[in-house]
Amino acid sequence: MPASSQPSLTERRKAETRLHIARTAASLFAADGLRATRAEDIARAAGVAPRTFYRYFATKEEAVAPLFAAGAQQWAEAVRAAPKGLAVPDALRYAVTRALAAEGAEGAESAEVVESLESLEWVRSLLRLSGGSPALRAVWAATCHASEETLLAVLVERTSAADPSPELRLAAGVASAAVRVAVESWAAGDAPAAGAGGPAALAARCLGALDEFPWP
């Protein structure tokens, strides 16, 4: 990433504050319930003023958007980092095993793996809560849509395409849907994040649909 595109100290601090509020909100939602938790409760527990909360988020449901977005960003960056020689379907499979992985390369948990596991468990809890909250489902849907647009931009970059082709748009749509379905299916059950029932394995299975594309 070029140095000019690196976030400033102010931007990093804002991102850290947003994520801190998001984790606080998710914790309160899980402990007290979505309906019983107010934006003011989240602000107080996060140690910020209510006006600071509303500077970052319009509603209490939107407060957890950074937790959803973090996983989406990790997925897009993993696609960008995939080896250059890989075809689009292979690059997507390569990325999904890393973005949604719950184990280190040799089974040992690193700090990044632990953080990924914690994020997945937050998402599982929030998706279960969203069953009774149209507002929370809307936040998840908006994140998924934004993730698809980000993924499309990465695929255009990887293939050096002048413009997004119908094939790349479809690939981004199918891949995003595969990850969404995998995470939602895993969240609905009790399988651990690692193994055949985890989100990475489920997403890899869903991505098999891309093998039918007429890639050049």
N, C-alpha and C positions, 0 to 999 in steps of 0.2 A: 504494500500500500504506500503511495507516495506520501512524503512527509507533510505536504500541504493539506492532505486529506485527513490527517490525524486530528481527533477532537481536541479542543483546547481544554485547559484545566477547568475552566468554568463549565464547559459542556460535560466533562467527565463527572464533576461534582453533581450536576443536575441529574445525570443518568444514575448515579449512585443513590441520590435522594429518591428518585422515582422507584428504583428497585427496592429500596428499604421500605418505602410506603407500600409497595405491592406485596412484599413478603408479610408485612404486618397485617395488611388487609386479608390476605389468604389465611393467615393464622387465626384471626378473629372470626372469619367466616366459618372455618372448620370447628372452632371451639364453641361459638355462640349462635351460629346460624346466620344465614345471609339476611333474613328479614329483620332480625334483632340487632344487627350491627349497623350503626349510623356512620356517616362520613366523619362526624365529629369524634366518634369513638376511635376510628382508625387514626385520625390526626393525633389525638391525645396519646394513644399507645405508641405511635411512631415518634413522638416527641417533637411534633411540628404544630404550628398554629393552623386552625381551620382555613385561614386565608391562603396559607402555603399549600395545603392540600388542594384547594380549588384552583390554585395557580397551575397545578399539574394535571388534575383530573376533574372532569365535569360531574361525574357521578361516582358513587362508591363502587359500582360494578366495573367501571373503567379503570379503577385503581389496580386491578390485577392484570391489566393488559401487558405490562412489561414482562410478567412471568411467561405469558403466552409468546410474546414477541422474541424473548431471549432464545427459546428453542427454534423458532423460525429463522432467526439470524444465524444461529449455529449451523442449521441445515444448509442455508445458502452459502455460507463461508466454506463448508465442507465440499460443496459442489465446485466452488471456485478453486479450491486447493487440490482437487482430484488431478492425477497425472494427465499431462497434456495429450498424450497419445490415446486416451480412452475415448471410445464412442460415447454419445450422449447417454444411452441406457446404462452402459457400464459405469460411467462417471456418476450417475444418479445412485446406482447400487453401492458404489464405493462410498459415496457421501452418507447414505442413510445408515450404513453400518457404523459410521463414526459419530454422526450427529445424535443418533438414538441409542448408541451402545451403552451398556450397563457394566461392562467389564473392560479392564485394561488388556493390552495385547497379550499379556501372559497371565491374565486372571487377577493381577494385583490392582488394587484400587489406588489411583492417583488422586490428587486434590481435584483435578478437572473431572474425573469420573465420579467422585463423591458429589461434586456440585451438580453434575448432570443427573445423577440419581435423585438428588433432592428436588431438582426442577421437575423431573418426571412425576414424582410423587405429588408435588403441588398441583401439577396439571391434572393428574388423576382425580384429586380431591375436588378441584374446581369444576371439572367436567361433570362429575357426579352431582354437584350442587346446581349446575346449569339446567338440569332436567326440570327443575321447578322455577326457573328464572329466565323468562324471555330476554331480559336485559343482559344477563350474563352470557346467554347463547349468542346474542348479537355481538358482544365483544369478541368471543371466540371466532365467529364467522368473519368479522372484519379483519382479525389477525390472519386468518387463513387466506383471505383475498389478497391482503397486502403481501403475504409470503409468496403467493403465486406470481405477483408482479415482480417481486425481487428476484425470484428464481428465473423468470423469463429473461430479465436483464443479464443475469449471470450466464445463461445459456447462449444468449446473443454474443456476449463477450468471449465465451469459450470457442464458439464456432466461427468467430470473426465475420458474422453476418452483417450486411449493411442495415437490414431491418428485420424485425421478428417475422419469420415465415410462418405459414399456417402450421407446418410440422412442429416448429419450436413452440408455438403457442399451445398446440395440443399436448406436446411433451410436458410443458410446464403445468398445464392443467391436470393431466393424468398423474404426474408425479406428485403434485400438491394434494390431489384427492387421495392418492395411495397413502401418503403420510398421515393425512387427516383421518382416514378410515382406520388405519392401523392404530393410531393413538387413541381414537375413540373406542375401538373394539377392546384394546388392552385396558383402558380406563374402566370399562363396564364390568370387567371381571376381576379376579383376584390373583392372576398370574404374576410372578415376579418380573421385574424389568428385563432380566437376563433370560436367555433360553428361547425355545421355540414359540412360547406364548408372549414374548416381549414385543415392544413396539418396533424394534429394529428388524426382527425376524418377520413380523407381520408385514411391515412396509416392503421388505425385499420380495416377499411373495406377491404383494399387490403390484409391484413394479414390473412383474412378468408381462403385464399387458403391453409394455413398451416394446417387447421383442417382436411384436407383430407389425411395427411401423416399417414403412419402406425407406429405411435410411440409405443415403447414397454411400 
